[in-house]
Every structure is written in C-alpha cells, then in structure tokens.
Amino acid sequence: MSEILLQVFKGTLFTKKEEQLILNKLKRKTLKKGEFLLKADEKVKDLHFIEEGCLRTYFIDSSGKEHTLQFAINGWWISDYIALFGKEKTKSVSYIECIKESVLYKISKEDFDDLCNEIPKISNFHIKNLESAFAAFQRRILENLTFSAKQRYLNFIKTYPNIEQNVKNYHIASYLGITNESLSRIRKEIANE
C-alpha cells in the first residue's frame, strides 16, 4: 500500500481500487518558510494533510493583534475550518503560514466528501479525527479559562513537545494568550525551579 496513505489515514487498509481512487484526488504541494497556504478573505475549498513541516493558523483582530489558533505538524490536518465547515458560506477568517518548510497533500472538501460516501472506512476515520479535534479544542478553551499562564505553558510543552523548537516565541505567546515578556518570565521561573 502507498506510504502516504498509511500516513494520511493512520494505517487504515484499502483495496487497490480504493487506494487508486484516493491517490487520484490527493495533490502534493510544497511550501517554503514564510509562504502562506491561505490568507484571510480567500475562498476555502481544500483540506491539507501535513507530511512534514510546521504551519500556523492565526487571526488578526481589529486592532492588528495576532491570535494563534493552531499549530500543525507532521501527521496533522489543517484548513480554515470556519469557512470550510461553517453553515454560512464564508471566506477565510484566518491566515495559514508556513513556519518550517513543508510538504502537504491537499484534497478538496468536495472530493473528500465523495470519498467518505464511496469508502466508509474514510468516513469512520474522519469522524474519529473530528471527535478528537473537537475534544482538543474544548480542552484548550477550558485551560485558557481556568489555568494560569504557567500551567498553560507547561501543558503546551507536554502536549506538543515537537512544536516548540519549530516556532518563534511570540507564536507560542500568542497561542497561550500571553505577552512575550510573560513567556520569558515563565521560562526563567521554570529554569530556576
């Protein structure tokens, strides 16, 4: 079976016919550091699987402040989910920036939906991924509401040990909802413990 399908679908096995159907819909794409996969106010029609690299989804508020919503590394999916899955047909509200050279596989939502209908294993895989992502987003909201900045940082490095070395400090601070200065203070405090 194709190595990329083993990565994308976490070891789900497919028949040769199913495999070919899927491979015909996946398109390989590379991004260099600093390139954008998506910018705010663009039409969103694709999902992207990250084979290697690191990307960041962020939103810019009306005062110009960046708010990091998500980091995505090897084995993760990324898109502007508000635009892609939202009930109202909307353009993207966020930016997706490549922060480490990346290799992606894109598939249109329409093609992905067709595959889900044609190959139930993909639909089951997708449901489990969405359930996991939804739980992670709720956990993050609760942590932002109840954890101290230090607790949020410690949880971030424990949960995502492979992300910290790929991103800038202000990206992490933005993700945690704190300032760069607070992040530096927290790191010094931890180093002195």
Contacts in CASP RR format, 6 or more apart in sequence:
PFRMAT RR
TARGET T0000
AUTHOR 0000-0000-0000
METHOD contacts of the structure
MODEL  1
MSEILLQVFKGTLFTKKEEQLILNKLKRKTLKKGEFLLKADEKVKDLHFI
EEGCLRTYFIDSSGKEHTLQFAINGWWISDYIALFGKEKTKSVSYIECIK
ESVLYKISKEDFDDLCNEIPKISNFHIKNLESAFAAFQRRILENLTFSAK
QRYLNFIKTYPNIEQNVKNYHIASYLGITNESLSRIRKEIANE
1 13 0 8 1.000
1 14 0 8 1.000
1 19 0 8 1.000
2 19 0 8 1.000
2 23 0 8 1.000
4 23 0 8 1.000
4 26 0 8 1.000
4 51 0 8 1.000
4 105 0 8 1.000
5 11 0 8 1.000
5 12 0 8 1.000
5 14 0 8 1.000
5 19 0 8 1.000
5 22 0 8 1.000
5 23 0 8 1.000
7 49 0 8 1.000
7 51 0 8 1.000
7 75 0 8 1.000
8 26 0 8 1.000
8 49 0 8 1.000
8 75 0 8 1.000
8 105 0 8 1.000
9 121 0 8 1.000
9 122 0 8 1.000
9 125 0 8 1.000
10 125 0 8 1.000
12 121 0 8 1.000
12 122 0 8 1.000
12 125 0 8 1.000
14 22 0 8 1.000
14 119 0 8 1.000
14 121 0 8 1.000
18 119 0 8 1.000
18 121 0 8 1.000
21 115 0 8 1.000
21 118 0 8 1.000
21 119 0 8 1.000
22 115 0 8 1.000
22 119 0 8 1.000
22 122 0 8 1.000
25 107 0 8 1.000
25 108 0 8 1.000
25 111 0 8 1.000
25 112 0 8 1.000
25 114 0 8 1.000
25 115 0 8 1.000
26 49 0 8 1.000
26 105 0 8 1.000
26 106 0 8 1.000
26 107 0 8 1.000
27 105 0 8 1.000
27 106 0 8 1.000
27 107 0 8 1.000
28 103 0 8 1.000
28 104 0 8 1.000
28 105 0 8 1.000
29 48 0 8 1.000
29 103 0 8 1.000
29 104 0 8 1.000
29 105 0 8 1.000
29 106 0 8 1.000
30 101 0 8 1.000
30 102 0 8 1.000
30 103 0 8 1.000
30 104 0 8 1.000
31 37 0 8 1.000
31 55 0 8 1.000
31 98 0 8 1.000
31 101 0 8 1.000
31 102 0 8 1.000
31 104 0 8 1.000
32 98 0 8 1.000
32 101 0 8 1.000
33 98 0 8 1.000
33 99 0 8 1.000
33 100 0 8 1.000
33 101 0 8 1.000
34 97 0 8 1.000
34 98 0 8 1.000
34 99 0 8 1.000
35 97 0 8 1.000
35 98 0 8 1.000
36 95 0 8 1.000
36 96 0 8 1.000
36 97 0 8 1.000
36 98 0 8 1.000
37 48 0 8 1.000
37 55 0 8 1.000
37 78 0 8 1.000
37 96 0 8 1.000
37 97 0 8 1.000
37 98 0 8 1.000
37 104 0 8 1.000
38 44 0 8 1.000
38 79 0 8 1.000
38 80 0 8 1.000
38 92 0 8 1.000
38 94 0 8 1.000
38 95 0 8 1.000
38 96 0 8 1.000
39 92 0 8 1.000
39 95 0 8 1.000
40 59 0 8 1.000
40 60 0 8 1.000
40 91 0 8 1.000
40 92 0 8 1.000
40 93 0 8 1.000
40 94 0 8 1.000
40 95 0 8 1.000
41 91 0 8 1.000
41 92 0 8 1.000
42 91 0 8 1.000
42 92 0 8 1.000
43 83 0 8 1.000
43 91 0 8 1.000
43 92 0 8 1.000
44 79 0 8 1.000
44 80 0 8 1.000
44 83 0 8 1.000
44 84 0 8 1.000
44 91 0 8 1.000
44 92 0 8 1.000
45 84 0 8 1.000
45 108 0 8 1.000
45 109 0 8 1.000
45 110 0 8 1.000
46 79 0 8 1.000
46 106 0 8 1.000
46 107 0 8 1.000
46 108 0 8 1.000
46 109 0 8 1.000
47 77 0 8 1.000
47 78 0 8 1.000
47 79 0 8 1.000
47 84 0 8 1.000
47 106 0 8 1.000
47 107 0 8 1.000
47 108 0 8 1.000
47 109 0 8 1.000
47 112 0 8 1.000
48 77 0 8 1.000
48 78 0 8 1.000
48 79 0 8 1.000
48 104 0 8 1.000
48 105 0 8 1.000
48 106 0 8 1.000
49 75 0 8 1.000
49 76 0 8 1.000
49 77 0 8 1.000
49 104 0 8 1.000
49 105 0 8 1.000
49 106 0 8 1.000
49 107 0 8 1.000
50 72 0 8 1.000
50 73 0 8 1.000
50 74 0 8 1.000
50 75 0 8 1.000
50 76 0 8 1.000
50 77 0 8 1.000
50 78 0 8 1.000
50 102 0 8 1.000
50 103 0 8 1.000
50 104 0 8 1.000
51 74 0 8 1.000
51 75 0 8 1.000
51 102 0 8 1.000
51 103 0 8 1.000
51 104 0 8 1.000
51 105 0 8 1.000
52 74 0 8 1.000
52 102 0 8 1.000
52 103 0 8 1.000
53 73 0 8 1.000
53 74 0 8 1.000
53 98 0 8 1.000
53 100 0 8 1.000
53 101 0 8 1.000
53 102 0 8 1.000
53 103 0 8 1.000
53 166 0 8 1.000
54 71 0 8 1.000
54 72 0 8 1.000
54 73 0 8 1.000
54 98 0 8 1.000
54 99 0 8 1.000
54 100 0 8 1.000
54 102 0 8 1.000
54 163 0 8 1.000
54 166 0 8 1.000
54 167 0 8 1.000
55 71 0 8 1.000
55 72 0 8 1.000
55 78 0 8 1.000
55 96 0 8 1.000
55 97 0 8 1.000
55 98 0 8 1.000
55 99 0 8 1.000
55 102 0 8 1.000
56 68 0 8 1.000
56 70 0 8 1.000
56 71 0 8 1.000
56 72 0 8 1.000
56 96 0 8 1.000
56 97 0 8 1.000
56 99 0 8 1.000
56 167 0 8 1.000
56 171 0 8 1.000
57 68 0 8 1.000
57 69 0 8 1.000
57 70 0 8 1.000
57 71 0 8 1.000
57 72 0 8 1.000
57 78 0 8 1.000
57 80 0 8 1.000
57 94 0 8 1.000
57 95 0 8 1.000
57 96 0 8 1.000
58 66 0 8 1.000
58 67 0 8 1.000
58 68 0 8 1.000
58 69 0 8 1.000
58 94 0 8 1.000
58 95 0 8 1.000
58 97 0 8 1.000
58 174 0 8 1.000
59 66 0 8 1.000
59 67 0 8 1.000
59 69 0 8 1.000
59 93 0 8 1.000
59 94 0 8 1.000
59 95 0 8 1.000
60 66 0 8 1.000
60 67 0 8 1.000
60 95 0 8 1.000
61 67 0 8 1.000
66 174 0 8 1.000
67 174 0 8 1.000
67 177 0 8 1.000
68 171 0 8 1.000
68 172 0 8 1.000
68 174 0 8 1.000
68 175 0 8 1.000
69 94 0 8 1.000
69 175 0 8 1.000
70 78 0 8 1.000
71 160 0 8 1.000
71 163 0 8 1.000
71 166 0 8 1.000
71 167 0 8 1.000
71 171 0 8 1.000
71 175 0 8 1.000
72 78 0 8 1.000
73 160 0 8 1.000
73 162 0 8 1.000
73 163 0 8 1.000
73 166 0 8 1.000
74 162 0 8 1.000
77 129 0 8 1.000
78 96 0 8 1.000
79 96 0 8 1.000
80 92 0 8 1.000
80 93 0 8 1.000
80 94 0 8 1.000
80 96 0 8 1.000
82 90 0 8 1.000
82 92 0 8 1.000
82 93 0 8 1.000
82 94 0 8 1.000
83 90 0 8 1.000
83 91 0 8 1.000
83 92 0 8 1.000
83 93 0 8 1.000
84 109 0 8 1.000
99 166 0 8 1.000
99 167 0 8 1.000
99 168 0 8 1.000
99 171 0 8 1.000
100 166 0 8 1.000
107 115 0 8 1.000
112 122 0 8 1.000
112 126 0 8 1.000
115 122 0 8 1.000
116 122 0 8 1.000
116 123 0 8 1.000
116 126 0 8 1.000
117 123 0 8 1.000
143 151 0 8 1.000
143 152 0 8 1.000
143 155 0 8 1.000
144 152 0 8 1.000
144 177 0 8 1.000
147 155 0 8 1.000
149 176 0 8 1.000
149 177 0 8 1.000
149 178 0 8 1.000
149 182 0 8 1.000
149 183 0 8 1.000
149 186 0 8 1.000
150 186 0 8 1.000
150 189 0 8 1.000
150 190 0 8 1.000
152 176 0 8 1.000
152 177 0 8 1.000
152 178 0 8 1.000
153 172 0 8 1.000
153 176 0 8 1.000
153 178 0 8 1.000
153 183 0 8 1.000
153 186 0 8 1.000
153 187 0 8 1.000
153 190 0 8 1.000
154 190 0 8 1.000
156 163 0 8 1.000
156 164 0 8 1.000
156 172 0 8 1.000
156 175 0 8 1.000
156 176 0 8 1.000
157 164 0 8 1.000
164 172 0 8 1.000
169 180 0 8 1.000
169 183 0 8 1.000
169 184 0 8 1.000
170 180 0 8 1.000
172 183 0 8 1.000
173 179 0 8 1.000
173 180 0 8 1.000
173 182 0 8 1.000
173 183 0 8 1.000
176 183 0 8 1.000
178 186 0 8 1.000
END
